[in-house]
Amino acid sequence: MLSSGKSAIRIAALLLCVAVSACSQQPSHPPALPLGLPPVPWPDNNLYSAEKAALGKLLFFDDRLSGNKISCATCHDPAHAFAGAVAFSTGANGQPERRHTPTILNRAWGKSQLWDGRLPTLEAQVLNAVVQPDEMGTSPDAVIERLRAIKGYAPLFAAAYGESAITFERATQAIATFERTIVSGNSAYDRYLAGDKSALTKRQKAGLDFFNHKGECAECHAGPNFTDEKFANVGIGTDHANPDPGREAVTHKKADTGKFKVPTLRDVASHAPYMHDARFATLGEVLDLYAKGGVANRQLDTRLTPFYLDQQTKEDLLDFLSALNGEGWQSITAPTEFPQ
């Protein structure tokens, strides 16, 4: 068994390999995207291929990788818009995670991963999930040992990479490739933006107007994915006895205390609870928080100020948010069989 110091070096080396290793297989054309989404920024060192995505899907759902019946899909529930179906998922150590599992929807366009943005890529996020005790709680070497013991995986790696060698870097690339195909688009809002003015109801249009103007929601929830991929302190968690430092733990800057990634609003009605500490069961509660101007603390985002939210406007906003329910992810279901 490696010492903790050697383990840290090993994991750092794997992160570097994941970042720079190139796929030897020629890429194929990615699947068509739903209306409203820009082209996926496929990494130069991990271009799309149908074979790689198919392998990644199997690995995403295969709970044999962890050795303890935990897969990527255990926490990122496909029936719950690929987010946590419970407040805090339970990991290999039997303990709940300290943050709610966010959705994977449209993470292909993510600038960084996780609530605090500490990981630069989906490939790195896969490695992180493998080694964290409150997630899969295993090691890259153990994962590969298990995969090599399953004879049916070798031909699938060969189809994806041109030869049958099973490596952890290739496994992470395949899972990340699959994750980049988990998308949501062609919502009523997308159709409205494309010119179909009947796609939104009168109330949804009123909610959109408030969202973009008086409510200034689009200040942070911007662009086609309804997030600027930045970090903000809205006070969530600062009222706990031992506050989660959020982004500060990554940057070590006091100005980042209590900051967390602005989440996408795509299909937001489908993946409650909300906030990194899962405190809100409904979107109505989330709107009430913003109407109050967040939770007061020293680092509260200066853009947050209390405003009057009457019941009609609240209902209009909720109707508009429901118009962000899209298509693409619902057809992704767990494989009925796995390699043997």
C-alpha positions in Angstrom: 0.0 0.0 0.0 1.3 3.5 -0.9 2.0 6.0 1.9 -0.2 9.1 2.0 2.6 11.2 0.5 3.2 8.7 -2.3 -0.6 8.4 -2.9 -0.8 12.2 -3.3 2.0 12.2 -5.8 0.3 9.3 -7.7 -3.0 11.1 -7.8 -1.3 14.4 -9.0 0.5 12.4 -11.7 -2.8 10.8 -12.8 -4.4 14.3 -13.0 -1.5 15.4 -15.3 -1.8 12.3 -17.4 -5.6 12.8 -17.8 -5.0 16.4 -18.8 -2.4 15.7 -21.5 -2.9 12.2 -22.8 -4.2 12.1 -26.3 -6.6 9.6 -27.8 -5.2 7.5 -30.7 -8.6 6.8 -32.2 -9.9 9.1 -34.9 -12.9 11.1 -33.7 -16.4 10.6 -35.1 -19.1 13.2 -35.4 -20.8 14.0 -32.1 -24.5 13.6 -31.8 -26.7 16.5 -32.8 -27.5 18.9 -30.0 -31.0 20.1 -29.0 -32.0 23.6 -30.0 -30.4 26.4 -28.0 -27.1 24.8 -27.2 -23.7 25.9 -28.7 -21.3 23.4 -30.1 -19.6 21.3 -27.4 -16.0 22.4 -26.7 -14.5 18.9 -27.0 -11.0 18.9 -25.6 -8.2 18.4 -28.1 -6.9 15.6 -26.0 -10.3 13.9 -25.7 -12.3 14.3 -28.8 -15.6 12.6 -29.2 -16.1 9.1 -30.6 -19.2 7.0 -30.5 -17.2 4.0 -29.2 -15.7 6.1 -26.4 -19.1 7.5 -25.3 -20.6 4.0 -25.3 -17.8 2.7 -23.2 -18.1 5.7 -20.9 -21.8 5.1 -20.4 -21.1 1.5 -19.2 -18.4 2.7 -16.8 -20.6 5.5 -15.5 -23.3 3.0 -14.5 -21.1 0.0 -13.6 -21.0 -0.2 -9.8 -18.3 -2.9 -9.9 -15.7 -0.2 -10.4 -15.7 0.9 -6.9 -15.8 -2.5 -5.2 -18.6 -1.2 -2.9 -21.6 -1.0 -5.2 -21.2 2.7 -5.8 -21.2 4.1 -9.4 -21.2 7.6 -10.8 -25.0 7.1 -11.4 -25.5 6.3 -7.7 -25.1 10.0 -6.8 -25.9 11.5 -10.2 -29.3 9.9 -10.6 -30.5 9.8 -14.2 -34.1 9.9 -13.0 -33.4 13.1 -11.2 -31.8 15.1 -14.0 -28.4 13.5 -13.1 -28.3 15.3 -9.8 -28.6 13.9 -6.2 -32.0 12.6 -5.5 -31.4 13.1 -1.8 -30.0 16.0 0.2 -26.6 14.4 0.7 -25.4 11.2 -1.1 -23.8 8.5 1.0 -20.3 7.4 0.0 -18.2 4.3 0.4 -17.4 5.2 4.0 -21.0 5.2 4.9 -21.0 8.9 5.6 -23.0 11.5 3.8 -21.2 14.0 1.6 -21.0 17.5 3.0 -22.5 19.1 -0.2 -25.5 18.3 -2.3 -24.6 16.4 -5.6 -25.2 18.9 -8.4 -26.5 18.0 -11.8 -24.2 16.9 -14.7 -26.6 18.5 -17.3 -24.6 20.6 -19.7 -21.4 20.3 -17.8 -19.7 20.0 -21.2 -19.6 23.8 -21.2 -18.3 24.1 -17.6 -15.3 26.2 -17.0 -14.6 24.3 -13.8 -16.2 21.5 -11.8 -17.8 21.1 -8.4 -19.4 23.7 -6.2 -16.0 25.3 -5.3 -14.6 24.9 -8.8 -11.5 23.1 -7.6 -11.3 20.8 -10.6 -10.6 22.1 -14.1 -12.2 19.3 -16.2 -14.7 16.5 -16.2 -11.8 14.1 -16.5 -10.3 15.4 -13.3 -13.7 15.2 -11.6 -13.9 11.5 -12.4 -10.6 10.9 -10.6 -11.7 12.9 -7.7 -14.9 10.9 -7.3 -12.9 7.6 -7.4 -10.6 8.5 -4.6 -12.8 10.5 -2.2 -13.9 8.4 0.8 -17.4 9.9 0.9 -17.8 9.0 -2.8 -16.4 5.9 -4.5 -13.7 5.5 -1.9 -11.2 3.4 -3.9 -8.1 4.1 -6.0 -7.2 4.3 -9.7 -5.1 1.1 -9.4 -8.0 -0.8 -7.8 -10.4 0.4 -10.5 -8.2 -0.8 -13.3 -7.5 -4.1 -11.6 -11.3 -4.7 -11.4 -11.8 -3.7 -15.1 -9.0 -5.9 -16.3 -10.6 -8.8 -14.5 -13.8 -8.3 -16.5 -12.9 -9.8 -19.9 -15.7 -8.1 -21.7 -14.2 -4.7 -21.3 -11.0 -5.3 -23.3 -12.7 -5.3 -26.7 -14.7 -2.2 -25.8 -11.5 -0.3 -24.9 -10.0 -1.6 -28.2 -13.0 -0.2 -30.1 -12.6 3.1 -28.4 -8.9 3.5 -28.4 -7.5 1.3 -31.2 -6.0 -1.3 -28.9 -7.2 -3.2 -25.8 -4.9 -1.8 -23.1 -7.1 -0.8 -20.1 -5.7 2.3 -18.3 -7.2 4.7 -15.8 -6.6 7.6 -18.1 -8.6 6.0 -20.8 -11.4 5.1 -18.4 -11.6 8.7 -17.2 -11.6 10.0 -20.8 -14.5 7.6 -21.7 -16.6 8.6 -18.7 -16.0 12.3 -19.4 -16.9 11.8 -23.0 -20.2 10.2 -22.0 -20.9 13.0 -19.5 -20.4 15.6 -22.3 -23.4 14.0 -24.1 -25.7 14.5 -21.1 -27.4 17.7 -22.3 -30.6 19.6 -22.0 -32.0 21.9 -24.7 -35.0 22.6 -26.9 -37.0 23.9 -24.0 -39.9 26.2 -24.4 -37.6 29.1 -23.8 -35.2 27.9 -26.5 -38.1 27.7 -29.0 -39.2 31.2 -28.0 -35.7 32.6 -28.4 -35.6 31.0 -31.9 -38.6 32.9 -33.0 -41.7 30.9 -31.8 -43.4 33.6 -29.8 -46.1 31.2 -28.8 -43.7 28.9 -27.0 -44.0 30.8 -23.8 -47.3 31.7 -22.0 -48.1 35.2 -21.0 -47.1 34.5 -17.4 -43.8 32.9 -18.5 -43.0 36.0 -20.6 -43.7 38.2 -17.6 -41.4 36.0 -15.5 -38.7 36.2 -18.2 -39.0 40.0 -18.2 -38.5 40.2 -14.5 -35.7 37.6 -14.6 -33.8 39.8 -17.2 -34.6 43.2 -15.9 -36.0 44.2 -12.4 -34.9 40.9 -10.8 -31.4 41.0 -12.4 -31.3 37.2 -12.2 -29.5 37.1 -15.5 -26.5 39.0 -14.0 -25.3 35.6 -12.8 -27.6 33.1 -14.5 -26.4 34.2 -17.9 -25.9 32.7 -21.4 -27.4 29.6 -23.0 -26.6 27.5 -19.9 -28.0 30.1 -17.4 -24.8 30.4 -15.5 -21.8 32.6 -15.9 -19.6 29.8 -14.4 -18.4 32.2 -11.7 -18.7 32.1 -7.9 -20.9 34.1 -5.6 -21.6 34.5 -1.9 -25.4 34.6 -1.3 -24.9 33.8 2.4 -25.9 30.1 2.2 -23.9 28.2 4.8 -22.5 31.3 6.6 -25.2 30.8 9.2 -24.0 27.4 10.1 -21.9 26.8 13.3 -18.9 25.7 11.1 -19.4 27.5 7.8 -18.3 25.8 4.6 -15.5 28.1 3.2 -16.5 27.3 -0.3 -14.2 28.8 -3.0 -11.8 30.1 -0.3 -10.6 26.6 0.3 -9.4 26.6 -3.3 -8.0 30.1 -3.7 -7.1 30.8 -0.1 -8.4 34.3 -0.5 -10.6 35.8 2.2 -12.6 37.5 -0.5 -13.8 34.1 -1.7 -15.2 33.0 1.7 -18.6 31.5 1.2 -18.6 31.7 -2.6 -20.0 28.8 -4.5 -20.5 28.2 -8.2 -23.5 29.7 -9.8 -25.5 26.6 -10.9 -27.2 26.1 -14.2 -31.0 26.7 -14.3 -31.5 24.2 -17.0 -34.2 21.7 -15.9 -33.9 23.3 -12.4 -37.5 22.2 -11.6 -36.4 18.6 -12.0 -33.6 18.4 -9.5 -34.5 19.6 -6.0 -33.3 20.2 -3.3 -31.5 23.4 -3.9 -28.2 25.1 -2.8 -25.0 23.4 -1.9 -26.3 22.6 1.6 -29.7 21.3 0.2 -31.6 23.6 2.5 -34.5 24.4 0.2 -37.0 21.8 -1.0 -38.7 24.2 -3.5 -37.8 26.9 -5.9 -40.3 29.2 -4.2 -38.0 29.1 -1.1 -35.1 30.0 -3.3 -36.9 33.0 -4.7 -37.8 34.1 -1.2 -34.1 34.0 -0.2 -33.2 36.3 -3.1 -36.1 38.6 -2.3 -34.6 39.0 1.2 -31.2 39.9 -0.3 -29.6 36.6 0.7 -28.2 35.8 4.1 -26.3 38.7 5.6 -22.5 38.1 6.1 -19.3 40.1 5.6 -18.6 38.7 2.1 -22.2 38.9 0.8 -22.3 39.7 -2.9 -22.9 43.4 -3.3 -25.3 42.8 -6.2 -27.8 41.3 -3.7 -30.3 43.7 -2.3 -33.8 43.0 -0.9 -36.7 43.6 -3.3 -40.4 43.3 -3.1 -41.7 40.0 -4.6 -45.4 39.9 -4.8 -47.2 36.6 -5.2 -48.1 37.1 -8.9 -44.5 37.9 -9.8 -43.3 34.9 -7.9 -45.7 32.7 -9.7 -44.6 34.2 -13.0 -41.0 33.5 -12.2 -41.7 29.9 -11.3 -43.6 29.5 -14.5 -40.7 30.9 -16.4 -38.2 28.5 -14.7 -40.5 25.6 -15.7 -40.0 26.8 -19.3 -36.3 25.8 -19.0 -37.2 22.1 -18.8 -35.6 20.7 -21.9 -34.9 17.6 -23.8 -31.8 15.3 -24.3 -31.1 13.7 -21.0 -34.4 11.8 -20.5 -33.5 9.2 -23.1 -30.4 8.2 -21.1 -31.1 5.1 -19.0 -29.0 2.5 -17.2 -27.7 -0.3 -19.4 -29.7 -3.5 -19.1 -26.5 -5.6 -19.1 -22.8 -5.0 -18.5 -19.6 -6.7 -19.8 -18.7 -10.0 -18.2 
